[in-house]
Amino acid sequence: MNPTVAAAAIGVGGTVVVGVAGFWAAIWNTRRTITHARESRIWDRRAEVYVEALEAVNYRQAKRKQVTQTGPLDEASQRALSGLAAHQEFDWHRLEARLQAFATKRVFTAVLASSRASDRAMIAFRAWQAEAKKGEIFSEANLDARIAADTALEAAEAADDEVVEVIRADLLEGRGESLDDWQPVSAAQAQVSGPAAG
């Protein structure tokens, strides 16, 4: 074979190989960019609904403290409760729908568990109130109802704190350091700053 023809064939073959490789690299990069953009949009929506869930849980904690307060209010509690009055009730059905769409399974499960624990706490507290209205403060039934209410309220607070921890872990996993010294803040210790439900 003529060396010039061989060189031309090698040159054309090399150009074809480079062209095909470039074509597939462009397709791969385009797919990767589209996937990354989609994941970024989902991540942004997830972060948005997580912040909304945290606002709702904080509001529910403050509202629960307001409803279950049996003693005199200190100044911090009064400020927190006046903050509640300035906010509308939170739409839990809308939040749960958004969580179903964007949250991870563990966050959605924690939020549902928190809602159920809060409902059980309010039912137990109302049962104790009904027993206390009978006027027999030191009766066994009244004391049992109060213990059940206190236990349910503690469980609700723990479930709410679990929501915060699970959301923080989900948001920060692989995206930086978590706050090791984070401590739950009760509604009486801080003013409520977002809409939510009772």
Long-range contacts (C-beta under 8 A, 24 or more apart in sequence): 42-102, 45-101, 45-102, 46-102, 46-103, 46-104, 47-171, 49-95, 49-98, 49-99, 49-101, 49-102, 49-103, 50-103, 50-107, 50-167, 50-170, 50-171, 52-95, 52-98, 53-95, 53-99, 53-103, 53-107, 53-111, 53-163, 53-167, 54-163, 54-164, 54-167, 54-194, 55-90, 55-193, 55-194, 55-195, 55-196, 56-90, 56-92, 56-95, 56-194, 56-195, 56-196, 56-197, 57-111, 57-114, 57-160, 57-163, 57-164, 57-196, 58-187, 58-192, 58-193, 58-194, 58-196, 59-84, 59-87, 59-90, 59-192, 59-194, 59-195, 59-196, 59-197, 60-90, 60-118, 60-160, 60-196, 60-197, 60-198, 61-157, 61-160, 61-186, 61-187, 62-187, 62-192, 63-196, 63-197, 63-198, 64-118, 64-121, 64-122, 64-153, 64-156, 64-198, 65-186, 65-187, 65-188, 66-187, 67-122, 67-125, 67-198, 68-121, 68-122, 68-125, 68-149, 68-153, 74-188, 76-188, 76-189, 76-190, 77-187, 77-188, 79-191, 80-187, 80-188, 80-189, 80-190, 80-191, 80-192, 83-191, 83-192, 83-193, 84-192, 87-192, 87-194, 87-195, 87-196, 88-195, 89-195, 89-196, 89-197, 89-198, 90-195, 90-196, 90-197, 90-198, 91-197, 92-197, 103-170, 104-170, 106-166, 106-170, 107-163, 107-166, 107-167, 107-170, 110-159, 110-162, 110-163, 110-166, 110-167, 111-163, 113-159, 113-162, 114-156, 114-159, 114-160, 114-162, 114-163, 116-159, 117-152, 117-155, 117-156, 117-158, 117-159, 117-160, 118-156, 118-159, 118-160, 120-152, 120-155, 120-156, 121-149, 121-152, 121-153, 121-155, 121-156, 123-152, 124-148, 124-149, 124-151, 124-152, 124-153, 125-149, 125-152, 125-153, 157-184, 160-184
